[in-house]
Amino acid sequence: MKTLEGRVIKAVASKFFVDTEEGVKVCFARKKLKTDGIIFVGDRVTVAKEGDSFVIESVEPRKNALVRPYVANVDVCLIVIAPEPEPDFLLVDKVIVNCLAEGIEPLLVVNKSDIASVNTEEYNNVCGVVVCSAATRDGIDELVGKIRGKTACFAGQSAVGKSSIINAVLESPLLEVGGLAAKIKRGRHTTRRTEIIALGEGTYFVDTCGFSALDAVDVPPEELRLYYDDFEAYRRDCRFNSCTHIDEPDCAVKPHVGTTVGAGRYERYKLIYNELDERRKNKYD
């Protein structure tokens, strides 16, 4: 029996649309797979033809899995901000922590550069930053280069232009590689289900407005420091190996706040730490 390897790009009821080397196949899942657990959009699977239909034979282990919406094997999260509305950097920092915890590359995308600039100096040693305008397409090709060969999802505030960026990318030269430019037709962005758009060259876009699952940090407070690479260069010089950089004596991170460690980012770190600490106290009270 011939089998094909592919990726689930859409799920509707009991049908799974799998992108394979021979095109998109509409598949059903074997009963055992449905019993063992949910098949996520983004799962890498093996399918086989049975009669006139295709069935999913197996699902490869996932490198990560997110909920709200359900999607697996995400490589990069585009954290979109803009001059309007005013950037919520606390949200940005929370999403970065969750990305690192899930093994997802965070990429800060500053949209609407045609309106005004946004100061992102605090993130120079934290993650990649791309400045663009979906309206003028400035910086869109650079963004395409950052996600080439990857699966990208979005996070960010409402009205920062996540849907506009998707539309701008779909008009990019990347589409010419797979010959898909004339095939993708999009109307108003009214996403009600999770779907992955295959752009060619192994590049995928998760077509959803954002990931609420990435908005809430869920790590032990004492481990939060491990997700701040900009603290790491100084952490080894702290008096205590377990220093949380909050109120311990001889902390080596705090003297650098306002210079190589952004003052705003450090204050937001304390807010997140205290939020996690309070949540844990309430849990056991």
C-alpha positions in Angstrom: 0.0 0.0 0.0 1.5 3.3 -1.1 1.8 5.9 1.7 2.5 9.6 1.6 3.9 11.9 4.2 2.3 15.3 4.7 1.0 17.9 7.0 -2.5 18.6 8.2 -3.4 22.1 7.0 -7.1 22.1 7.8 -9.6 20.1 9.8 -13.3 20.3 9.2 -15.6 17.9 11.2 -14.1 14.4 10.6 -12.2 15.5 7.4 -8.5 16.4 7.5 -6.8 18.2 4.6 -3.2 17.0 4.3 -0.6 18.8 2.2 1.5 16.1 0.5 4.1 16.0 -2.3 1.2 14.9 -4.5 -1.0 17.7 -3.6 -3.7 18.2 -0.9 -5.5 15.0 0.1 -8.8 14.9 1.9 -8.4 12.3 4.6 -10.2 10.5 7.3 -8.5 9.3 10.5 -8.4 5.7 11.6 -10.6 5.1 14.6 -7.6 4.2 16.8 -6.0 7.6 16.1 -9.3 9.5 17.0 -9.6 7.4 20.1 -6.0 8.0 21.2 -6.3 11.8 20.9 -7.1 14.8 18.8 -5.3 15.3 15.5 -4.0 18.9 15.4 -3.7 21.2 12.4 0.1 21.3 11.9 0.6 17.6 12.7 2.9 15.7 10.4 1.2 12.5 9.3 1.5 9.5 7.1 -1.5 8.8 4.8 -2.5 5.9 2.7 -5.1 5.4 0.0 -7.9 2.9 0.6 -10.3 2.5 -2.3 -11.3 6.0 -3.3 -10.4 7.6 0.0 -7.3 8.5 1.9 -6.8 7.6 5.6 -4.3 8.9 8.2 -2.2 6.0 9.2 0.0 7.6 11.8 1.0 11.0 13.5 4.6 11.9 14.1 5.6 13.1 17.6 5.0 16.9 18.0 7.7 19.3 19.0 5.1 21.6 20.5 1.3 21.9 20.7 -0.7 25.0 21.4 -4.4 25.4 22.3 -6.9 28.2 21.6 -6.6 27.4 18.8 -5.3 23.8 18.5 -2.1 23.8 16.3 1.1 21.7 16.4 4.7 22.1 15.3 4.9 25.9 15.2 8.4 27.2 14.5 8.1 31.0 14.9 5.6 33.4 16.5 5.2 36.8 15.0 4.5 39.2 17.9 2.9 42.1 16.2 2.9 45.6 17.6 2.3 49.0 16.0 2.4 52.7 16.9 -1.4 52.6 17.0 -2.7 51.2 19.2 0.0 52.0 21.8 2.2 48.9 22.2 1.5 46.6 25.2 5.0 45.5 26.0 3.8 43.5 29.0 1.9 41.3 26.6 5.0 41.1 24.3 7.2 39.9 27.2 4.6 37.3 28.3 4.4 36.0 24.8 8.2 35.8 24.5 8.4 33.8 27.7 5.7 31.3 26.5 7.4 31.0 23.1 10.7 30.1 24.7 9.0 27.7 27.0 7.4 25.9 24.0 10.5 26.0 21.8 9.1 28.6 19.5 11.2 31.4 18.0 9.8 34.8 19.0 10.0 37.5 16.3 8.9 41.0 17.1 7.2 42.6 14.1 6.6 46.4 14.2 3.8 47.1 11.7 2.5 50.5 10.4 6.0 52.0 10.0 4.3 54.4 7.5 2.5 56.0 10.5 5.3 56.4 13.1 8.2 54.5 14.6 8.3 52.4 17.8 11.3 52.2 20.1 12.3 48.6 20.4 15.9 49.0 21.7 15.1 46.9 24.8 14.6 43.9 22.5 17.9 44.2 20.7 19.4 41.4 22.8 16.2 39.5 23.3 14.8 38.5 19.9 14.7 39.4 16.2 12.9 42.6 15.2 11.4 43.4 11.8 9.9 46.8 11.0 7.3 46.8 8.2 4.2 48.4 6.8 1.5 46.1 5.5 0.0 49.1 3.8 3.1 50.0 1.7 4.8 46.6 1.8 8.0 48.1 3.2 9.9 45.4 5.1 7.5 42.6 4.0 10.2 40.9 1.9 12.5 40.9 5.0 9.7 39.4 7.0 9.2 36.7 4.4 12.9 35.8 4.5 12.6 35.4 8.3 9.8 32.8 8.0 11.0 31.0 4.9 10.9 27.2 5.5 9.1 27.6 8.8 5.6 27.5 10.3 4.6 30.9 11.6 1.7 31.9 13.9 0.7 35.3 15.2 0.2 37.0 18.6 -0.5 40.6 19.5 -3.2 43.1 20.3 -6.3 43.7 18.3 -6.0 46.3 15.5 -2.2 46.0 15.1 -2.6 44.6 11.6 -2.0 40.9 11.9 -4.5 40.1 9.1 -3.1 42.9 6.9 0.4 41.4 7.3 -1.0 38.0 6.2 -2.6 39.6 3.1 0.7 41.5 2.3 2.8 38.3 2.6 0.4 36.4 0.4 1.2 38.9 -2.4 5.0 38.4 -1.8 7.5 36.8 -4.3 7.5 33.8 -2.0 4.2 32.7 -3.6 5.7 32.6 -7.0 8.1 29.8 -5.9 5.2 27.4 -5.3 3.1 28.8 -8.1 0.3 29.5 -5.7 -0.1 33.2 -6.3 -3.0 32.8 -8.7 -4.7 30.0 -6.6 -5.1 31.7 -3.3 -8.2 33.8 -3.1 -9.1 35.6 0.1 -12.0 37.7 1.2 -12.7 39.3 4.4 -10.7 37.9 7.3 -13.4 36.0 9.3 -11.5 33.1 10.7 -13.7 30.6 12.5 -11.4 27.6 12.3 -7.7 27.0 12.3 -6.1 26.6 8.9 -2.6 26.5 7.7 -1.8 28.2 4.3 1.0 26.4 2.5 3.2 29.1 0.8 5.8 26.8 -0.8 9.4 26.0 0.1 8.1 24.4 3.3 6.7 27.7 4.6 3.3 27.8 6.3 1.2 30.5 7.8 -1.3 29.6 10.6 -4.4 31.6 9.5 -5.8 32.7 12.7 -6.2 36.1 14.4 -3.9 35.3 17.3 -3.0 32.9 20.1 -4.6 33.6 23.4 -2.8 30.6 24.8 0.4 32.6 24.5 -0.9 35.5 26.5 -0.8 33.9 29.9 2.4 32.8 31.5 2.4 29.5 33.3 5.8 28.8 34.7 7.0 28.6 38.3 8.0 32.1 39.4 11.5 31.0 40.3 12.0 29.7 36.8 10.9 32.9 35.0 14.5 34.2 35.0 15.5 31.3 32.8 13.5 32.8 29.9 15.3 36.2 30.0 18.4 35.8 27.8 19.3 39.5 28.3 19.7 38.7 32.1 21.8 35.6 31.4 25.1 37.3 30.8 25.1 38.6 34.3 23.2 35.9 36.2 26.3 33.8 36.8 27.8 36.6 38.9 24.9 36.8 41.3 25.7 35.7 44.9 23.1 33.1 44.8 22.7 30.6 41.9 18.9 30.7 42.5 18.8 34.5 42.4 15.4 35.7 41.0 16.8 39.3 40.5 14.0 40.7 42.6 15.2 41.4 46.2 18.2 39.2 46.8 21.5 40.8 47.9 24.4 41.2 45.5 22.3 40.6 42.4 24.5 41.0 39.3 21.6 41.9 37.0 20.1 44.9 38.7 23.2 47.1 38.3 22.8 46.8 34.5 19.1 47.9 34.5 18.8 51.0 32.5 21.9 50.3 30.4 22.2 46.8 28.8 19.1 45.6 30.5 16.1 47.7 29.6 14.5 49.5 32.6 11.0 49.0 31.3 11.6 45.3 30.5 13.0 44.7 34.0 10.0 46.4 35.6 7.7 44.2 33.6 9.7 41.2 34.6 9.0 42.0 38.2 5.3 42.4 37.4 5.1 39.0 35.8 7.1 37.4 38.6 4.8 38.9 41.3 1.8 37.8 39.3 3.1 34.2 39.2 4.1 34.3 42.8 0.6 35.6 43.9 -1.1 33.0 41.7 0.9 30.2 43.4 0.1 31.6 46.9 -3.6 31.7 46.1 -3.5 28.2 44.8 -2.3 26.8 48.1 -4.2 29.1 50.5 
